[in-house]
Amino acid sequence: MTSVRLHSILDNDFYKFTMQHAVIKLFPKAKVRYAFINRGKHQFPTHFADLLRKAVDQMIYLKLTVTEKKFLADNCPYLDPTYLDFLQGYQYDPTEVSIEQEGSDLKVVIEGYWYRTILWEVPLMALISELFYTSQNLIRVDDEEVKRITKEKIQNYNDLGVVILEFGTRRRHSYKVQKLVNETLDTFGANSFLGTSNVHLAMLQNRKPSGTHAHEWFMYHASEYGFKVANAVSLENWTKVYQGDLGIALTDTYTTEVFFEQFNKKFSKLFDGVRHDSSDPIEFAKKTIEHYEKMGIDPKSKIIVFSDSLNFEKVKVIADFCRGKIKMSFGIGTNLSNDVGLPAMNMVIKLTDTKPENSHWEAVVKLSDEKNKHTGTPKMIALAQQVLGIESLNESIL
């Protein structure tokens, strides 16, 4: 079995860095916990925790290079020079990650200051995924087949006339596969392939990395400021930091219905568009178009970034509906980075608890648009639903 490791501190999704930059500015003393959630009920082999521990401990040696720092400075001018200096001195602290295994069950918990621990989620999932395959000697298709599969997909997207982004770091089969996929997309992508959310791979392609913010941004704000104002304060703080850059708003942390109630004319005009990450995409598109029209905004001037478990068939249905009504792009993850003849993993690492400055630890909640995908304790989920006036339709998974 070959060893598994990360190749760069930038081998991570871009939105982890943009959120880290914002957290340092606004919440430097906040603490958080994250937990691994094994949605697919995968059975981990004996001593898997030891292999993961070894890979995590190696991350202490990752450092931002001068070349990487220059890439960020040249391509992401909204990241302050002080932040880039901070990142150059940043070092992963493996003691922030607790790893345990009982039988075939894996438990991973991350705890510490939010501005530090925010970078763990994506690389940890990438390591878990790659180790899951290598530790069991599960054999994927060969490199040429990976390239053939990817070439066929991007040619289909070219023919469909849509823009796609590669979002597959967290559940990739391996670093090598994701790199091969991006090289193939870059070669044959014509006008369809816009780039990747993986900052390291974006640098190798000399493309700007893609991404804005994630659910945890909104979940933290709910903890500090309350469920009722979480969306509005989250967006206000984002614009305070980025002044209109990185303008795609995530909609479904506390259901899309609640989000659009607070996505007022100011935010609707300021943000370039919204991201869809759960529920029926056509219904979401209808709601989004209706919202912009109600605000007196031409929907054709805005964009929806679709990113929920996409493949070509789903993209085609969405594109056929949206074309001529609203701009669109598609963030495709596992279907690109882990289509190698083996079952793809179904897992997440989610924010579970927060401790704002001068406060106490408190469980956090995500109320998905999708059935049975709420995260949080039953007590906190019920409280959030009561405060937001949402019917109790789903069950918690944590």
Summary of the structure (lengths in Angstrom):
residues: 398
radius of gyration: 20.2
end to end distance: 33.0
largest distance: 59.0
contacts: 1341
relative contact order: 0.15
helix: 48%
strand: 16%
